[in-house]
């Protein structure tokens, strides 16, 4: 199943308590949208005209579809992302951040420039393993185009960038092509 939706304001999804979001695993992309259009983000090798802040997925590559669904897939991950954002903006008591986006917003100081209303999201359902690989390919393609990963993907390690043509170094999994819908939404 490869369902995907157009961009949605994160705040709107939160107001609906994330009802209607898939419980299947998948990939999501967070955008900076202001005044009805994307905010241009200068990068090392060009300007990101789409305002992409973060690319993520629901899993860590374990591939257990049942376990991924039991964590509520995209719905649970996007809910955790929202809780983390609320913590970064001081709207919720800070404890342990349930998602890396919140501390990344705080660490970079972007929480002062990017309003909560400016955060929009795109998501697409994939199988658990495929979601992880599509996330890595999306970050890799973004980095190849702009010279660096999306601004809030601060925890990207070298492993993301060791994808060489046919497969990952020291991995048996062959890399696939980046999904056409993800390529399009990322502007690649």
N, C-alpha and C positions, 0 to 999 in steps of 0.2 A: 504494500500500500504506500503510495507516495503522495498523500494529500498535502497541500500547502495553501497558505492564505496570503493575501496582500498585507502590506504593512499595517500595523495596528498600534495605537498609542498604548503603552504599557499601563498607564493610569486607568484607561478605559477597561482593560482586562481585569485590573485589580478591583475596580468598582463592581464588576460582575463576578467577583470572587473566582476568577479564572475558569468559570463554568464554560463548557464548550470547547476547551482546549483538549487536544488528544492526550490520552494516557500512554500512548505508544512512544517509543524512543524516537529521537530525531535531532535535527540541527536547528539552531536559532541564531539570528543576527540582530544586534542592537544598533540602532541608527540614532543620529542627532538630527532631529527635524525641528525647525523653528519657522514660524510664520507660513506654514504650509509647504515649505521646501527644505531640502537637505542643507545642512551647514557644511560648507567647503572646509576640508581639513588639509592643510599643507603637510606633506610627507617628504621624505628625503628625495625620492625620485619623481615627484609629481604631486598633484593635488587630488585628493579623494573627493570627487564631486558628489558622492552618495552619502557622505557623513557617517561612515561605518565606524563604530566605536569598539565593537566586540563581536567575536564569533565563538559560539560554544555548541556543545552537544550534551546529550543526557547521560552518556556513559563513559567508562574508561576502557572500553574494548574487551570486557570479559565475555561478551557475546551471549550471555544468558538472557534470552528474550523475556522469560517469566520474571526473572529478578528485575530487569529493567522496567517492566510494566508494574511490578509491585511497588516500585519507587514513584509511581504515577507519571512516568515518562516526561513528556514535554510540560504537561500541566504542573507537576510537582517541581520540576527544575525552574520553570519560569516563575512560579510562586516563590521559591527560594531566592531567585534573583531579585524579585520585588522586595522581599523582606530585607535583603542586604542593602538595596538602594534606600529604603526607608531608614535604616540604621545610619547610613552614610550622611543622610540629610537631617539627622537628628529627630526624625518623626517616630522613631521606635527606640526603646532602650537598647543600648549597645551591649551585646554579649558576644558570643562567637558568631562571626559572620557565616551564614549558610551558603554563600556564593562569593566568588572572588571579585565580582563586579563592584560591590560596595566598597571594600577596602581600596580597590584600584581607583575609584572615583575620589576617595578621600586622599590617598597617597599622592595622586597627581595634581590635586587641587581643582580638578574639573567639576567637582560638585558645586563650586562657586560660579562657574560659567554655564554649565549645562543644567537647565531647570528640569524638574521631574516631568513636567508636561512636554519637554523636548525629547524624551526617550520613547522611541517607537521600536517595534519588533516585527521580525519576519520569522516564520518557522516552517519546517517541512518534516514530515514523518519519514523515517528510514528504519530498517532493522537495527538492532543494537550495535553490532560490529560495523555495519555500513555507516551508521551515524558518526562514529568515532573517526573513521577513515575520511568521510566527507568533510568533517570539521578540519582535520589536519590538512587535507588538500586545499580547502578554502583559504586557510591561513597561509599556506605555502604560496598559493597563486597570488594572494594579496601582497605578500612580502616580495615576491618576484616583481610585481608591477610597481610597488611603491617604495621598495628598499627596506621595509620594516613591517612587522605585523601590525594589526589594528591597535590603536593607542591604548586600549584598556586590556589587551591580551598580554598582561605583564608576566605571566607565569609560563609563557611559551619557552620550552627548552630546545636544545639543539636537536633533539630527536625529531621534532617537527620538520626541521630543515635537512634531514638526512634522507629524505625520500628522493631516490635517484631513478628517474625514468620508469623502470619496470617494477621496482619494489623497494621496500624499506630496508635499510642496512640492518643485517642481523635479524631479519624477520622473515617468516615464510609467506606472509600475506602479500600478494601482489597489489600494488596500488592500482586504483581504477581511475578513470577520468572523473574530473569534477562534474557533478550533476549539472545539467544544462540550466535548470531553474536557479540553482545557487550561483552559477556563473553569471546569469543574467541579473539577479538581484544585487550581486556584488559589483556589477559593472565591469567584469573582466572579459 
